[in-house]
């Protein structure tokens, strides 16, 4: 078998495992649980991803598949009613050149309602993305709320010849058609939210078969993430401010927003504090509807940072802080465990234990995802020992009757579902006494016992590095800084990392200053220092261990990770053998004008975006951004460089990478560009496969003995 055949075979193996999208407990008791789950899986032969649904039954010892996996790729979004009597689905069907949407209602093992939303023409396309997407049954199971694009009046040219028959008719109403508006530009929400311009809240009443757009939301507010009020007479939702402009939303938790309530009759009230400009996420009611919680931080600043957990007494509307920004020390059995704050960007739709005061949620913590039970009255935080602290990732997906469904994975093991049961007493929960039961197949990578995942307290006495690779090997090491910069590298399954390990590389992940999951101060310490502090952290982490630094080193990263590997190859030109970068930030000056995130480089440069109108009038900012930019050191670069670019990228446009390519060629550096019909993450099956395998071949070529 040739080297290429071996690499392709390894890619097929690493990408064969399904990943979870959602899970819901249909019913449970002390002796059994039924769980419905939705998964996504690559299908290389079709160059596509397929989604499927399945249901399992578990007696907390073994599990049985009760319905075979069913392909639901054309389902956009779905929801069970509280009693599970009803199940609704938004389905997309190709009809000629158009894609039509239908809202289906299922009950008693049959389709009982089917609304052709395109024909009804009440609104535009329904949203199903993670930022805005909503589909939820009312408490009485007679209504469904969702979010869709606002209906836009049709337009036509100022002059358009019409059929004589219609032109001769008197009294024809053409009021819905507006001349001369065909080319009006409207701003959408940017990267991966293209075409999402004006979301509206919509309620479908299945008793009266009516579909109505809720009114009285201010024109400068876009609703998102709605949930029904306990009495079913209105909704609570997030309202994003669109004044003075929309800034890219995906991956960003710093956008000005508030929690509001809206009755079906149109009464609009802001619930979150208006004393400061805030950014909020995912409002959730407890079981009996007496409390509303949400995540909250100040708007502006780093694109992601630490959240507070807020609680609102639904009767009095009094708001209290349950979890603040400060780092805490938790007592777990006989050991002390740091709690670095909340960095999760959402809360499961069902997340409360039966005492109705304890909420369960998962959040990144030092290279892992930990799951906690938080008492919203005493404010006590309890670590759930589903896995060893700062090892692997465990995320809670659903909570029902004191049973959790969690998803666990690690770099060396694909994800698996587990049912977690609390063994409670009449007085209190014993959070150290839980039963953990698998409810989906356990998958293992080939020769997984030959590989090791090691977490290290390499920087600042914090869990900041994760090494993944063969045991007792001096194979080439891929230095892989994460993007963001305000995100984190996690010990969760990454198919691309598994692929690199299978073909003879090791990988080092570094949570440099600015990373999340290690304290609010750690996040904010990078502001004003990008291109320096983050670069030094990555380099110093590598140099801290001779077992790492004495290998052949290559660089791999995307977005801000691309920014970092570019900086590293320019600042330390003799250290690295080759570079592969995905949609890298190269020139912060031009990025300010071309990105859907113009506030990003201003904030990372250490300035306040709201005070900067143009760089021409801000000489200090202009000079700072120029000094931070990787292109400053392009004349020093020696390592052969592969650029992986997405022509649809709105976050870091391909022009950034192309400009860098031309600079590299000017200075005689070996470089190659691969351009994909994709956006920022290059996550389509075709782009991922081609970019991953080309990166592997690039690294193999320049780490081989022949390359010396």
DRENMAR-150755 format. One record per residue (C-alpha): residue in three letters; x, y, z. Coordinates in steps of 0.2 Angstrom, whole numbers, plus 5000, padded with zeros to 4 digits. Each point is the difference from the previous one (the first is absolute). Layout:
# DRENMAR-150755
ALAXYZ ...
//
This chain:
# DRENMAR-150755
UNK500050005000 UNK500750174995 UNK500250145013 UNK498550094992 UNK498949855001 UNK500549985019 UNK499650185003 UNK498349994992 UNK499649845009 UNK500550095017 UNK498950144995 UNK498549894997 UNK500349915017 UNK500150165010 UNK498450084992 UNK498949855001 UNK499350035017 UNK498350105002 UNK499950155012 UNK498550055011 UNK498950144995 UNK498749985014 UNK499249885012 UNK498450005010 UNK499349885013 UNK498349954995 UNK499549915016 UNK501049945015 UNK499849925017 UNK501149935014 UNK500249844990 UNK500150054981 UNK500150154988 UNK499650034982 UNK501150124990 UNK499750074983 UNK501650074992 UNK500550084983 UNK501749984993 UNK501050064985 UNK501349904990 UNK501150034984 UNK499649904985 UNK501650014989 UNK499349914985 UNK498650144999 UNK501150145005 UNK498750055013 UNK499449985018 UNK498549905005 UNK499050025016 UNK499149865008 UNK498849975015 UNK499949855011 UNK499249945017 UNK500849895013 UNK499349925016 UNK501149975015 UNK499749925017 UNK501650095006 UNK501049844997 UNK499849964982 UNK499250104985 UNK499049944985 UNK499650094984 UNK498150024999 UNK499950084983 UNK501349984986 UNK501050164995 UNK498950104988 UNK500750134988 UNK499350175004 UNK501250114989 UNK498550104993 UNK499450045017 UNK500550185005 UNK499550005018 UNK498849905011 UNK499250005017 UNK499049895012 UNK498550075010 UNK500249995019 UNK498949845001 UNK500949934984 UNK498249984993 UNK500550114986 UNK501650024989 UNK500250144988 UNK501350014985 UNK500550144988 UNK500549904984 UNK500850074985 UNK499549934983 UNK500850044983 UNK498750064988 UNK500750044983 UNK501350145003 UNK499250045017 UNK500149935017 UNK498349995009 UNK499849995018 UNK498649915009 UNK499550005018 UNK499449825005 UNK499149955015 UNK500049815005 UNK498949915013 UNK499349825002 UNK501349934988 UNK499450114986 UNK500250174992 UNK498550105006 UNK500550184993 UNK501050064986 UNK500250184997 UNK500850064983 UNK500950155006 UNK500650054983 UNK498250004994 UNK499350095015 UNK501350144998 UNK499850075017 UNK501950025002 UNK501649944992 UNK501149865005 UNK500149925017 UNK501650025010 UNK500849845007 UNK501750075004 UNK500849995018 UNK499850195002 UNK498250044996 UNK499249834997 UNK498449965010 UNK498749874999 UNK499049975016 UNK498349945005 UNK498950105012 UNK499649935017 UNK498249954994 UNK500749924984 UNK498950104989 UNK501350124993 UNK501750004993 UNK501250155000 UNK501550024988 UNK501050134992 UNK500050044981 UNK500650144988 UNK498850144998 UNK499050004985 UNK500650134987 UNK498950094988 UNK500449954982 UNK500850124988 UNK500150034982 UNK500950124988 UNK499350174998 UNK499549954982 UNK499449824997 UNK498849954986 UNK498649905006 UNK498849884992 UNK498650094991 UNK498649905008 UNK500650065017 UNK500450174995 UNK498250034994 UNK499249945016 UNK499350135011 UNK500249995019 UNK501549885000 UNK500950025017 UNK501950024997 UNK500350085017 UNK501249865005 UNK501250044986 UNK501150155002 UNK500950064985 UNK501950055001 UNK500449905016 UNK500849854991 UNK501850055004 UNK499850075018 UNK501449935011 UNK499649945017 UNK501349945013 UNK499949825006 UNK500849935015 UNK501649954991 UNK501149845000 UNK498949844999 UNK498450115002 UNK499950074983 UNK498250054995 UNK499550015018 UNK499550195000 UNK498450035010 UNK499449855011 UNK498250005007 UNK499149905013 UNK498749894993 UNK498649905008 UNK499149864992 UNK498349955008 UNK499649824996 UNK498250015006 UNK499550154989 UNK501349964986 UNK500650185001 UNK501850074998 UNK500450175007 UNK501550115002 UNK500150085017 UNK500050195000 UNK500750145011 UNK501849955000 UNK501050164998 UNK500750034982 UNK501850005007 UNK499849835008 UNK500349834992 UNK499249865010 UNK500949835004 UNK499949855010 UNK498250015006 UNK499149895013 UNK498250005006 UNK499550095017 UNK499349875013 UNK498250064996 UNK500249984981 UNK499450184998 UNK501650064993 UNK501849974997 UNK501750055007 UNK501450034988 UNK501750084997 UNK500050174991 UNK501550054990 UNK500350184997 UNK500350044982 UNK500550195003 UNK501150074993 UNK500449844990 UNK500049815001 UNK501749925004 UNK500349824996 UNK499149895013 UNK500749824998 UNK501349965013 UNK499750175008 UNK499250025017 UNK500350195002 UNK498650074990 UNK498950125008 UNK498449915005 UNK498749985013 UNK498749885007 UNK498250054996 UNK498249935002 UNK498650034987 UNK498249955003 UNK499049934985 UNK499050165001 UNK501650104997 UNK500650065017 UNK501950025000 UNK501150015016 UNK501850005002 UNK500549885015 UNK501950015001 UNK500850155008 UNK500250164990 UNK501350095011 UNK501449934989 UNK500149944982 UNK499949825001 UNK500249844990 UNK498849855004 UNK499749824995 UNK498749875002 UNK498650045012 UNK499349845009 UNK498649985012 UNK500049875014 UNK498849865001 UNK498650095009 UNK500350174991 UNK500550105015 UNK501750044995 UNK500850064983 UNK501949984998 UNK501250064987 UNK501850034996 UNK500650185000 UNK501650104998 UNK500450184995 UNK499850044981 UNK501650054990 UNK501749945005 UNK500749834995 UNK498949904988 UNK499849875014 UNK500350005018 UNK499349955017 UNK498250005004 UNK499050035015 UNK498549895004 UNK498550115004 UNK498349955008 UNK498450104999 UNK498549975012 UNK498649994987 UNK498750075012 UNK501050155007 UNK501250024985 UNK501450025013 UNK501749954992 UNK501449925010 UNK501849944995 UNK500249815002 UNK501749984993 UNK501250144999 UNK501650034990 UNK501249965014 UNK501049845000 UNK499549885015 UNK500849855008 UNK498849855001 UNK500249865013 UNK499849834991 UNK500249865012 UNK501750035008 UNK500750114986 UNK499850184995 UNK499550044982 UNK500150174992 UNK498450074992 UNK500550124987 UNK498250074996 UNK498749974986 UNK500550004982 UNK498649904993 UNK499050094986 UNK498349925004 UNK499049905013 UNK499149854995 UNK498150024998 UNK499749885014 UNK501350025014 UNK499150005017 UNK500149865013 UNK498349955009 UNK500450125015 UNK499750144987 UNK501450115007 UNK501549904993 UNK500550024982 UNK501349894991 UNK501150074987 UNK501749974992 UNK501450124997 UNK501850004993 UNK501249995014 UNK501950004996 UNK500049894985 UNK498549905005 UNK498150025001 UNK499449975018 UNK498249975005 UNK499350095016 UNK498550005011 UNK499650185005 UNK498850045015 UNK499250164994 UNK499550045018 UNK501549965011 UNK501250044984 UNK501049845004 UNK500949924985 UNK500249815000 UNK501249924988 UNK499249844993 UNK501449864999 UNK499549924984 UNK501950014995 UNK501650055008 UNK500250195001 UNK500950084986 UNK499949844989 UNK498849974986 UNK498450104997 UNK498349965007 UNK498550114994 UNK498249985007 UNK498750004986 UNK498349975009 UNK499449985018 UNK498449925005 UNK499449935017 UNK501850005007 UNK500749914986 UNK501350084988 UNK500549964982 UNK501850044998 UNK501249994985 UNK501849965004 UNK501549994989 UNK501950035000 UNK501350034987 UNK500449815000 UNK498249945001 UNK498450044989 UNK498550075009 UNK498749895009 UNK498450035009 UNK499749965018 UNK498550005012 UNK500550085017 UNK498949965015 UNK500150095016 UNK499849895016 UNK499150135011 UNK499449995017 UNK498450085007 UNK501150145007 UNK501250054986 UNK500949944985 UNK501749915002 UNK500950074985 UNK501549885003 UNK498849854998 UNK499449984983 UNK499849854988 UNK500750024982 UNK499349894987 UNK500449994981 UNK498550024988 UNK501050004983 UNK501349894993 UNK501850035006 UNK501250034985 UNK501949995001 UNK501350064988 UNK501249874993 UNK501449975011 UNK499450135013 UNK500949915014 UNK501650064991 UNK499650185002 UNK500050125015 UNK499150165005 UNK500950105012 UNK499450165009 UNK501450125006 UNK500150155012 UNK501250074988 UNK499650195001 UNK499650105015 UNK499749855011 UNK498349974990 UNK499549854990 UNK500650074983 UNK500749874989 UNK499349834993 UNK501249884992 UNK499249874989 UNK501149874991 UNK500949835000 UNK500849945015 UNK501950005001 UNK500250074983 UNK501050154993 UNK498950024985 UNK499750184992 UNK498950115011 UNK498650114994 UNK499850165010 UNK498250044999 UNK499450175008 UNK498250025001 UNK499050154991 UNK499150135008 UNK501050055009 UNK498749995014 UNK499649824998 UNK500949855007 UNK500849834994 UNK499149865008 UNK500349815004 UNK498549964989 UNK500049894984 UNK500650094985 UNK500049894984 UNK501450104992 UNK501149985015 UNK499749815001 UNK500450004981 UNK501750085003 UNK500449885014 UNK499549854989 UNK501350054987 UNK501550035012 UNK499950175007 UNK499750065018 UNK499050165004 UNK500350145013 UNK498550115005 UNK500450165010 UNK498850115009 UNK501050165000 UNK499550165008 UNK498350064994 UNK499349825000 UNK498349975009 UNK499849875014 UNK501450075011 UNK499350165008 UNK499350164994 UNK501650095003 UNK500949874989 UNK498950044986 UNK500250195001 UNK501949995003 UNK500249984981 UNK499150164995 UNK501350124993 UNK501349865000 UNK499649904985 UNK501449954989 UNK501250005015 UNK499349925016 UNK499049864991 UNK501549974988 UNK501249995015 UNK498849895010 UNK500049874985 UNK501850014997 UNK500549995019 UNK498849855002 UNK500949904987 UNK501750055006 UNK499549955018 UNK500249814996 UNK501549934991 UNK498949854995 UNK499050134989 UNK501350134995 UNK501349874994 UNK498849934987 UNK499750054982 UNK498650145003 UNK498750054988 UNK498650135002 UNK498149994997 UNK498650125005 UNK498550094993 UNK499350185002 UNK500950075016 UNK501049835000 UNK500550054982 UNK500550175006 UNK501149915014 UNK500849874988 UNK500450144988 UNK500850115014 UNK501049855007 UNK500749964983 UNK500550184998 UNK500750035017 UNK500949835002 UNK500449964982 UNK501349865004 UNK498849905012 UNK498749934988 UNK500149894985 UNK498350044992 UNK498450095003 UNK498249974995 UNK498750145004 UNK498150014997 UNK499350184997 UNK501450095010 UNK499950185006 UNK501550084991 UNK499750194999 UNK499050075014 UNK499850174991 UNK499149934985 UNK499049885011 UNK499250155009 UNK499250054984 UNK499649824992 UNK499549895015 UNK498249985007 UNK500950035016 UNK500850174999 UNK500050015019 UNK501249855002 UNK501650074995 UNK499750175009 UNK499649915016 UNK501449884999 UNK501250154996 UNK499450075017 UNK498850134995 UNK498150045002 UNK499249964983 UNK498550125004 UNK501350155000 UNK500849954984 UNK499150064984 UNK501449994987 UNK501849955001 UNK500550164990 UNK499550105016 UNK500849895012 UNK501950004997 UNK500449905016 UNK498849864996 UNK500650004982 UNK501849985006 UNK499549875013 UNK499149894988 UNK501450014987 UNK501249955013 UNK498949855006 UNK499849934982 UNK501049844995 UNK500450084983 UNK501250115009 UNK501249855001 UNK499749914983 UNK501850044994 UNK500749895014 UNK498949854996 UNK500949844994 UNK498749865003 UNK499049934984 UNK498350075003 UNK498349924995 UNK498550125000 UNK498249935001 UNK498850134996 UNK498150024999 UNK499350114986 UNK498450025010 UNK500950055016 UNK499350165007 UNK500949995016 UNK501850004993 UNK499850034981 UNK501149904988 UNK500850164995 UNK501049995016 UNK500849844996 UNK500250044982 UNK501050165005 UNK501149905011 UNK500349874986 UNK500650144988 UNK501250075014 UNK500749825003 UNK500349984981 UNK500850174999 UNK501349945014 UNK500349834992 UNK499049905012 UNK499249834994 UNK498150035001 UNK498449934993 UNK498250055001 UNK498549895001 UNK498450104997 UNK498349915005 UNK498250054997 UNK499750015019 UNK500050125014 UNK501150035015 UNK500149835009 UNK500249904983 UNK498949875007 UNK499149934985 UNK500549824997 UNK500950044984 UNK501050145007 UNK500449915016 UNK500649854991 UNK501150094987 UNK500750125012 UNK500449875013 UNK500849884988 UNK501050144991 UNK500650065017 UNK500649825005 UNK500949994983 UNK500850175003 UNK500649955017 UNK500649834994 UNK501050084986 UNK500950135011 UNK500349895015 UNK500849854990 UNK501849975000 UNK500150044982 UNK499450185004 UNK501650035010 
//
